[in-house]
C-alpha cells in the first residue's frame, strides 16, 4: 500500500503562515534543516537557501521577506512572550 501525503496546492498557499508551512514541509521532505535554511534565506536574501523541491523556492518568493519575518516574530511574541508577561503582573 502506498502512503499519500497531504499537501496544500501551491495556488492556495498565499498567507505568510501558509507559505512558511509549505516551505518547511518541502525542506523536511528533502532532508534539510528548515531553521538553518530559512535563517540563511532571510539574512542573505539568496533564494537558493530554499529548495526548489515542490516549487518551494517559487512559493517563498511570492511574498516579501519582511512579511514572512513579521509572521514569525508575531507568532513568537503571541505564543511565548505575552503569556510570560501576564505572569509578571
PASEBA-1860 file (N, C-alpha, C; in nm, 3 decimals):
! residues 89
1> XXXXXXXX> 0.085/-0.118/0.000/0.000/0.000/0.000/0.089/0.124/0.000 ~ 0.057/0.220/-0.083/0.131/0.346/-0.090/0.070/0.448/0.005 ~ 0.157/0.525/0.067/0.112/0.633/0.154/0.111/0.762/0.074 ~ 0.003/0.836/0.082/-0.008/0.963/0.012/-0.007/1.073/0.116 ~ 0.087/1.166/0.101/0.095/1.279/0.192/0.005/1.390/0.142 ~ -0.067/1.452/0.236/-0.148/1.568/0.201/-0.058/1.688/0.187 ~ -0.076/1.762/0.082/0.000/1.886/0.064/-0.094/1.989/0.004 ~ -0.091/2.109/0.061/-0.173/2.217/0.006/-0.129/2.242/-0.138
9> XXXXXXXX> -0.223/2.274/-0.220/-0.190/2.308/-0.357/-0.122/2.445/-0.360 ~ -0.017/2.459/-0.439/0.056/2.586/-0.441/-0.030/2.710/-0.465 ~ -0.141/2.697/-0.539/-0.223/2.815/-0.564/-0.305/2.855/-0.441 ~ -0.312/2.770/-0.339/-0.383/2.805/-0.216/-0.286/2.847/-0.106 ~ -0.160/2.856/-0.138/-0.057/2.895/-0.041/-0.031/3.044/-0.062 ~ -0.104/3.127/0.014/-0.096/3.271/-0.010/-0.055/3.352/0.112 ~ -0.093/3.309/0.230/-0.061/3.386/0.350/0.082/3.355/0.395 ~ 0.143/3.444/0.473/0.277/3.414/0.525/0.281/3.281/0.602
17> XXXXXXXX> 0.177/3.256/0.681/0.172/3.130/0.756/0.172/3.011/0.662 ~ 0.088/3.015/0.560/0.079/2.905/0.464/0.211/2.884/0.389 ~ 0.273/2.994/0.350/0.400/2.985/0.277/0.507/2.922/0.364 ~ 0.519/2.968/0.488/0.620/2.912/0.577/0.595/2.764/0.604 ~ 0.470/2.727/0.623/0.436/2.587/0.647/0.471/2.501/0.525 ~ 0.436/2.549/0.408/0.461/2.475/0.285/0.611/2.456/0.262 ~ 0.686/2.565/0.276/0.831/2.560/0.253/0.898/2.472/0.358 ~ 0.855/2.483/0.482/0.906/2.399/0.590/0.890/2.252/0.555
25> XXXXXXXX> 0.772/2.213/0.514/0.746/2.073/0.480/0.828/2.027/0.360 ~ 0.844/2.113/0.261/0.926/2.077/0.144/1.071/2.055/0.185 ~ 1.122/2.138/0.276/1.260/2.122/0.322/1.276/1.992/0.401 ~ 1.180/1.962/0.485/1.186/1.836/0.561/1.186/1.716/0.466 ~ 1.103/1.721/0.363/1.096/1.611/0.267/1.230/1.586/0.199 ~ 1.306/1.692/0.179/1.436/1.680/0.114/1.550/1.655/0.213 ~ 1.518/1.654/0.343/1.619/1.625/0.444/1.699/1.745/0.490 ~ 1.650/1.864/0.462/1.719/1.986/0.505/1.672/2.030/0.643
33> XXXXXXXX> 1.753/2.108/0.710/1.715/2.169/0.837/1.645/2.300/0.805 ~ 1.512/2.306/0.819/1.438/2.426/0.780/1.481/2.552/0.854 ~ 1.518/2.541/0.980/1.560/2.660/1.055/1.686/2.719/0.994 ~ 1.787/2.636/0.974/1.912/2.685/0.915/1.889/2.744/0.777 ~ 1.811/2.675/0.696/1.788/2.721/0.559/1.709/2.852/0.555 ~ 1.607/2.863/0.638/1.527/2.986/0.639/1.606/3.104/0.694 ~ 1.685/3.082/0.798/1.769/3.191/0.851/1.866/3.236/0.742 ~ 1.926/3.143/0.672/2.016/3.179/0.562/1.945/3.262/0.457
41> XXXXXXXX> 1.825/3.222/0.422/1.746/3.297/0.324/1.713/3.437/0.373 ~ 1.666/3.448/0.498/1.627/3.579/0.550/1.746/3.674/0.561 ~ 1.860/3.623/0.602/1.977/3.709/0.621/2.045/3.746/0.489 ~ 2.048/3.655/0.396/2.124/3.679/0.273/2.041/3.729/0.156 ~ 1.911/3.711/0.162/1.821/3.740/0.050/1.845/3.646/-0.068 ~ 1.918/3.538/-0.045/1.950/3.444/-0.152/1.847/3.331/-0.154 ~ 1.763/3.325/-0.256/1.658/3.224/-0.261/1.709/3.081/-0.276 ~ 1.837/3.064/-0.310/1.889/2.928/-0.324/1.902/2.857/-0.190
49> XXXXXXXX> 1.883/2.927/-0.079/1.874/2.861/0.051/1.747/2.777/0.062 ~ 1.650/2.807/-0.022/1.522/2.736/-0.021/1.523/2.635/-0.135 ~ 1.488/2.512/-0.102/1.486/2.406/-0.202/1.386/2.438/-0.314 ~ 1.418/2.390/-0.432/1.323/2.403/-0.543/1.223/2.288/-0.541 ~ 1.246/2.191/-0.453/1.156/2.076/-0.440/1.013/2.125/-0.413 ~ 0.919/2.068/-0.483/0.776/2.101/-0.468/0.748/2.249/-0.495 ~ 0.836/2.311/-0.572/0.818/2.452/-0.610/0.828/2.547/-0.491 ~ 0.895/2.503/-0.383/0.903/2.583/-0.260/0.974/2.717/-0.281
57> XXXXXXXX> 1.078/2.719/-0.362/1.152/2.844/-0.385/1.064/2.948/-0.452 ~ 0.987/2.907/-0.550/0.897/3.000/-0.618/0.790/3.049/-0.522 ~ 0.739/2.960/-0.440/0.633/2.996/-0.347/0.681/3.095/-0.242 ~ 0.802/3.074/-0.187/0.850/3.167/-0.085/0.880/3.305/-0.145 ~ 0.916/3.307/-0.271/0.947/3.436/-0.336/0.821/3.514/-0.373 ~ 0.702/3.454/-0.357/0.576/3.524/-0.386/0.552/3.637/-0.285 ~ 0.609/3.623/-0.166/0.587/3.722/-0.060/0.718/3.793/-0.027 ~ 0.705/3.913/0.026/0.822/3.987/0.072/0.880/3.919/0.196
65> XXXXXXXX> 1.012/3.918/0.208/1.075/3.861/0.326/1.027/3.931/0.452 ~ 1.004/4.060/0.445/0.954/4.135/0.561/0.825/4.073/0.614 ~ 0.733/4.039/0.525/0.605/3.981/0.567/0.624/3.845/0.634 ~ 0.718/3.766/0.584/0.745/3.635/0.644/0.810/3.650/0.782 ~ 0.905/3.742/0.793/0.970/3.766/0.922/0.870/3.823/1.021 ~ 0.784/3.912/0.976/0.681/3.968/1.063/0.590/3.857/1.117 ~ 0.555/3.762/1.034/0.473/3.648/1.077/0.544/3.568/1.187 ~ 0.672/3.543/1.166/0.748/3.466/1.265/0.759/3.539/1.398
73> XXXXXXXX> 0.791/3.666/1.394/0.807/3.744/1.517/0.673/3.758/1.588 ~ 0.567/3.786/1.515/0.435/3.800/1.575/0.392/3.670/1.642 ~ 0.414/3.559/1.575/0.378/3.429/1.631/0.458/3.402/1.759 ~ 0.587/3.429/1.753/0.673/3.406/1.870/0.628/3.490/1.990 ~ 0.602/3.616/1.966/0.558/3.704/2.075/0.425/3.658/2.130 ~ 0.331/3.628/2.044/0.197/3.587/2.087/0.201/3.458/2.168 ~ 0.285/3.365/2.128/0.285/3.233/2.192/0.392/3.213/2.299 ~ 0.485/3.305/2.311/0.591/3.286/2.408/0.608/3.402/2.506
81> XXXXXXXX> 0.593/3.524/2.459/0.621/3.638/2.544/0.498/3.692/2.614 ~ 0.387/3.696/2.546/0.266/3.754/2.607/0.223/3.674/2.727 ~ 0.229/3.543/2.721/0.189/3.464/2.837/0.287/3.482/2.952 ~ 0.417/3.504/2.921/0.515/3.529/3.026/0.495/3.664/3.092 ~ 0.453/3.765/3.013/0.432/3.897/3.071/0.308/3.900/3.161 ~ 0.213/3.812/3.136/0.096/3.803/3.224/0.134/3.749/3.360 ~ 0.233/3.663/3.366/0.280/3.607/3.492/0.344/3.714/3.580 ~ 0.404/3.814/3.516/0.474/3.919/3.590/0.378/4.019/3.654
89> X> 0.255/4.027/3.605/0.160/4.126/3.655/0.101/4.084/3.787
END
